[in-house]
């Protein structure tokens, strides 16, 4: 019996660390390749430039404290006023969101549905109404109620549409990075993601990922394939749906949207758990389809998408690999049959060193350097480690579809951000 336990532990620990090694190597190659110089895109400079008409859509559930700021920031766009309209979806609201949205200058769509809750359902409902209007739109931009938006957002999205892109994700920044260690950790994570996930994939011709806010979609795409996403992470589900339909998400790093980050660990836990619930649900729906598309059509975008859907497994395996190596290092006298196989300590030390150095360098490159951010990188590894229990909890509850609303209270205006 002992030999079988020994063999199981050896195989289990080896497979765990091999998965981490392979996925980490893939992400490293993608990241390095994405930093190579690429030629500029043609954004309509050769005589085919045009101004597109936009519908700006903001789903909102009880957002009376922040809805005014997002509407006002959109009304300040440096884009022809007659070519965009702002719509706020008052989704099952019980506060003064409708009043505050109208006062700020938005058109309001009131939705009451206590069965189909969540942003995905609200957007499906709103798109159907937009398409029935006499005034037709070339593209729809979606924002969260807690956002504020840079003045050049629509100009930059218009350039991307002129370059031939159909779905574009803007640059997600933070409007409250220094409120707490949690909000700073979130901000660091998004700054890194913008550079090493979004920009690299855009450069390589793969599909970037929708982030739930700050994205633009041609209405022709919505009419062709439909919205039809209902899981807790509607942005991830629609990204995978696009890939399945041979469409990609582009990235525009000049169209900046400032998002409110959670202030407390409890808020962060609820939000990230919901993300992992939706991520797991989405993996169940699309992973096998994407793998099939990868091998039958030779689609690199489908391969990249399927690897991204394995991210929860990556989190768990990385956490287990760290625990295995930690046990082996701290307790070297532990029998092999208890610890199992462990990659050399120097290997994991190198991985950690790269993580410690790479993050600050990326943030410095993005011109977001501040001594407070350096302090934030001291807490950031702990934030990353908390993804292990969050991921396990999200996978466990992936069958639950109850939407957990994140309360937003930081009413920071775009003027406040631009001044700072």
PyMOL commands that set and color helices and strands:
alter all, ss='L'
color gray80, all
select helices_A, chain A and resi 2-34+67-75+81-83+97-104+119-131+153-162+181-204+219-225+234-244+265-297+300-309+311-330+336-339+345-365+371-385+387-396+414-419
alter helices_A, ss='H'
color red, helices_A
select strands_A, chain A and resi 54-60+84-91+107-111+139-144+148-149+167-174+215-218+249-259
alter strands_A, ss='S'
color yellow, strands_A
deselect
rebuild
show_as cartoon
